[in-house]
Amino acid sequence: MAPDPNTPSGSGAASREESTVKVPAKDPKKKDEKKDEKQSEEDLQLKQQLELYVERVQDPEPGIQKTALESMRNLAGEIGKEYVKRQSDEAPIDDLMELVQQIVAFHMKHNAEPEAVDLLMEVEDLDLLIEHVDKANFKRTCLYLTSSARYLPGPDDMLVLDIAYMIYLKCEEYANALQIALYLDNLQYVKQVFTSCHDVLKKKQFAYIIARHGITFELDDEMAADDTDRELLQDIVNNSKLSEGYLTLARDIEVMEPKSPEDIYKAHLLDGRASTGASVDSARQNLAATFVNAFVNAGFGQDKLMTVPTDGGSSGNWLFKNKEHGKASAAASLGMILLWDLDSGLAQLDKYLHSNDPHVIAGALLGVGIVNCGIKNDCDPALALLSEYLDREDASIRIGAVMGLALAYAGTQNEQIRSKLTPILNDAKAPLDLIAFTAISLGLVYVGSCNEEVAQAILFALMDRSEAELQDPLTRFLPLGLGLLYLGKQESVDATAEVSKTFNDKIRKYCDMTLASCAYAGTGNVLKVQNLLGHCAQHLEKGETHQGPAVLGIAMVAMAEELGVEMAIRSLEHLLQYGEQNIRRAVPLALGLLCISNPKVNVMDTLSRLSHDTDSEVAMAAVISLGLIGAGTNNARIAGMLRNLSSYYYKDASLLFCVRIAQGLVHLGKGLLTLNPYHSERFLLSPTALAGLVTMLHACLDMKAIILGKYHYVLYFLVLAMQPRMLLTVDENLKPISVPVRVGQAVDVVGQAGRPKTITGFQTHSTPVLLAAGDRAELATEKYIPLSPILEGFVILKENPDYREDH
């Protein structure tokens, strides 16, 4: 590389340091041997610099003298070894660190950021990086840091992300800093991003990012001084703009027309026998149609079953085509259709709250929770409405209210809810199903908070269960509620896990597996995956249930990054071949979680094979998982498979019910929604979304008792993970604006030289657009500058002042 023409001629030390960092990354020995007379002036200069460099590393330590004559990379490697040796001998390392300073400065100037980062990791001094980073190289440096963090053991991974956060703040890249603050789950950092940035428009973009992540965040005077600005920002954080944006997308794509379950089943494409089976078990079929209708028309505000006015002026007709607990799901489905639209949602559900049928009231209460899911409101309408039903006589009404609170306030850590729900856990007269749903609700409201009071309440409730109650399938929700408190919090679970070792044998192992899998969910911790695989390898007598959560745990831990996902899929294939029956029943669900809303062909084929399994539980799990991997994708191949399955199982009411649910999931929100808990280019994991998915999957571990029994409404826990898979661009006044964007497969460009393309095989569309799993978007015009580094969800565009139209 040519010497820098702008080299400052300062003091001798400065110029000497400048010269040391200009050493070429080639083998200097060869240079010494080549005594060519025709050396250019530049070569002579480099030779002098090299001699100076050798002089500077004169040291009694022979190892270092030797390394000074090696190329830069070799030198860095030797320093790493030397550092370890000196650390073990407790020898001084000052001279080594001086060398490291120079090598890092050299690498950072010569586009070798990954080498600089690796060296600093070796010598455990990443802080040095911050002073060497500038506007030219910070992006590549931080990209390498954030990518390598996934493969580092704790606490190194957090340290690396901390450094990346500091670098982004230093370079005033606040949106990237915010992403890392959310990844670290550090609200102090989030606050710091708001206080450091003084551009209100950028703060609005931050608010959209926080809203998408789904955490509760209160803005104060420091973060936004102006009252009207603060109100607007809080509105965005509270997600009150979500319904409006989603409907804008739907209108643009022209899918506002409501769909009926028949439009999804497409029975006319099958041969004669499927249509004759329609009369079998009609209450079960109507219940399936209720769910399909709710999933397909989710958030659109209109459908062909629940919102159509009848001649009598009430829309109760469809409701009464369902039996008893089926009415609860039917009433709640209205909440799903009016998802995120508080005003009309609460108004339309109100009439069901005055019903005489306890199941209808329970469903309406659950519907209120669904409408409020992910939306926060200063008036707290859900809390006011639902809390007065918590002490009713009827257990189903109480369960409706408890579940409603869980969905409306998931992740908010709301103290009022804790004070209302913990007494139910300690109530000796309360039925087991109510206690189970209360534990789940507390787990969801306090997800990932490690709240000790809630943990103790659930632990005591577990200890109070009798032998007979521990056999009940619903008891599995108690350990799960406990696990959700520690979702992704790793070692914080240890104390609670110790307590769980004192439990009755029936539940102890189940508790262990559930706590371990929740605490390490989304961390990619290889040792935990090995541990869980070890538990799955044991061949136990019948009646043991703890291997189910262990299999799900493998998927929960490994879903953190693509490589882990591929390896987990292979491990699960082995479990299918060698595992006991209870493991085989959980494998399809684990595959569903690994590829959620991302239909990979190999997984699709495996699930298709398992959907014809001789064990009906395995077949049901596989069918539901086909729905999960295709959720919201409208995938034609999965839709075709499910149609064929509906004709294959036309006499089996239970399996047909599962096929219908899966069909509803594949067409979730008419293909506009996703269930993937990961967002922001798979960097951030939404804790409430994962919690909702895991709850539903744990319920599926015992299909017959829960989903096919009277607790089918646990399927509504999926609403926690539902998000529009859209890119909606808005202008500075937050009004939708259409601009051309390129959408293509994302390419990993970490550590690549130059400025490689970040997407491949792209197509150009006008916003708003849909983004599939693994897609990335970039603006196809220079007229606007996006305020978010990642084009997903709501992105604010500001006009580029330097843009000139070509005439």
Salt bridges, closest charged atoms under 4 A:
GLU18 OE2 - LYS22 NZ 3.85
GLU70 OE2 - LYS29 NZ 3.88
GLU82 OE2 - ARG86 NE 3.19
ASP95 OD1 - ARG86 NH1 2.87
GLU98 OE2 - ARG56 NH2 3.00
GLU113 OE1 - ARG140 NE 2.95
GLU115 OE2 - ARG73 NH2 2.40
ASP185 OD2 - LYS489 NZ 2.93
ASP220 OD2 - LYS191 NZ 3.21
ASP221 OD1 - ARG230 NH1 3.34
GLU222 OE2 - LYS191 NZ 3.98
ASP227 OD1 - ARG230 NH2 2.87
ASP350 OD2 - HIS354 NE2 3.44
ASP357 OD2 - LYS327 NZ 2.84
GLU415 OE1 - ARG418 NH2 2.69
GLU453 OE1 - ARG418 NH2 3.37
GLU469 OE1 - ARG465 NE 2.97
GLU498 OE2 - LYS501 NZ 3.70
ASP505 OD1 - ARG508 NH1 2.71
GLU544 OE1 - HIS546 ND1 3.39
GLU562 OE1 - LYS600 NZ 3.53
GLU562 OE2 - ARG682 NE 3.55
GLU566 OE2 - LYS600 NZ 3.05
GLU580 OE2 - HIS539 ND1 2.57
ASP605 OD1 - ARG637 NH2 2.62
ASP613 OD1 - ARG584 NH2 2.81
ASP615 OD2 - ARG585 NE 2.93
GLU617 OE2 - LYS704 NZ 3.93
GLU681 OE2 - ARG776 NE 3.17
ASP702 OD2 - ARG476 NH2 3.87
GLU778 OE2 - ARG742 NE 3.31
